[in-house]
């Protein structure tokens, strides 16, 4: 099980981590330590935009969870024959998240 750790132990090797924002503990950010140079006032850079934060902006951090193993079973696809029996307004709901068959 992953646990939150104090930011003073956060990695400074450029890998992405999940961090808790100091001013809003319900807010999380995906950040990495990437100072532009010595004395960079905002060395924590955000993954989703060009924004960065000062070194003391976060209280705790956590690594990303491991990726699922490739041999994990995929979700079962719905039977296309059953989807045809549904009214048109609901037929798409049965197939949400599934790609159409190839070929």
C-alpha positions as CSV (number, residue, x, y, z in Angstrom):
1,X,0.0,0.0,0.0
2,X,1.3,3.4,-0.9
3,X,1.5,6.1,1.8
4,X,2.0,9.8,1.8
5,X,5.5,11.0,2.7
6,X,6.8,14.4,3.8
7,X,8.0,16.7,0.9
8,X,11.4,17.0,2.4
9,X,11.9,13.3,1.2
10,X,10.5,13.9,-2.3
11,X,12.7,12.9,-5.2
12,X,14.6,15.6,-7.0
13,X,15.5,13.4,-9.9
14,X,12.9,14.7,-12.4
15,X,10.4,11.9,-12.0
16,X,6.7,12.7,-11.8
17,X,5.0,12.4,-8.4
18,X,1.6,13.2,-6.8
19,X,1.7,16.0,-4.3
20,X,-0.7,17.6,-1.8
21,X,-0.9,21.4,-2.1
22,X,-0.1,23.3,1.2
23,X,-2.8,25.9,0.9
24,X,-5.6,23.5,-0.3
25,X,-5.1,20.0,1.2
26,X,-7.9,18.6,-0.9
27,X,-6.0,19.6,-4.1
28,X,-3.5,17.3,-5.7
29,X,-1.0,18.0,-8.4
30,X,1.3,15.9,-10.6
31,X,4.7,17.6,-10.3
32,X,8.4,17.0,-10.8
33,X,11.4,18.8,-9.5
34,X,13.0,20.5,-12.4
35,X,14.8,23.7,-11.5
36,X,15.7,25.9,-14.4
37,X,18.9,26.9,-12.7
38,X,20.4,27.5,-9.3
39,X,18.2,29.6,-7.2
40,X,15.0,28.8,-9.3
41,X,12.2,30.2,-7.1
42,X,9.7,27.7,-8.5
43,X,11.4,24.3,-9.0
44,X,8.2,22.1,-8.9
45,X,6.7,22.0,-12.4
46,X,3.2,20.8,-13.1
47,X,2.5,18.1,-15.7
48,X,-0.7,19.5,-17.2
49,X,0.5,23.1,-17.9
50,X,3.5,25.5,-17.8
51,X,2.8,26.5,-14.2
52,X,5.4,25.9,-11.5
53,X,5.5,26.2,-7.7
54,X,8.0,27.2,-5.0
55,X,9.8,24.5,-3.1
56,X,7.5,24.8,-0.1
57,X,4.2,24.7,-2.0
58,X,3.4,21.1,-1.1
59,X,3.2,19.2,2.2
60,X,3.3,15.5,1.2
61,X,3.9,13.3,-1.9
62,X,3.4,9.8,-3.2
63,X,4.7,7.8,-6.1
64,X,2.3,6.8,-8.9
65,X,0.8,3.3,-8.5
66,X,2.3,0.6,-10.7
67,X,0.8,0.0,-14.1
68,X,-1.5,-3.0,-14.5
69,X,0.1,-6.2,-15.7
70,X,-0.3,-6.8,-19.4
71,X,-1.8,-10.3,-18.8
72,X,-4.7,-8.9,-16.8
73,X,-8.1,-9.9,-18.3
74,X,-9.8,-7.2,-20.2
75,X,-13.4,-6.2,-19.3
76,X,-16.0,-8.5,-21.0
77,X,-17.5,-7.0,-24.1
78,X,-21.3,-6.8,-24.2
79,X,-23.1,-9.0,-26.7
80,X,-23.9,-6.9,-29.8
81,X,-27.2,-8.8,-30.3
82,X,-28.4,-7.7,-26.8
83,X,-27.5,-4.0,-27.7
84,X,-29.7,-4.2,-30.8
85,X,-32.7,-5.1,-28.7
86,X,-32.5,-1.8,-26.7
87,X,-34.3,1.3,-27.8
88,X,-32.1,3.6,-29.9
89,X,-31.6,6.1,-27.1
90,X,-30.1,3.5,-24.8
91,X,-28.2,1.4,-27.3
92,X,-25.1,3.6,-27.1
93,X,-25.0,3.3,-23.3
94,X,-24.4,-0.4,-23.4
95,X,-21.3,0.1,-25.6
96,X,-19.7,3.1,-23.7
97,X,-16.0,2.4,-23.3
98,X,-15.7,-0.4,-25.8
99,X,-14.1,0.0,-29.2
100,X,-15.9,-1.2,-32.3
101,X,-14.7,-4.6,-33.6
102,X,-11.9,-4.4,-36.2
103,X,-12.6,-5.7,-39.7
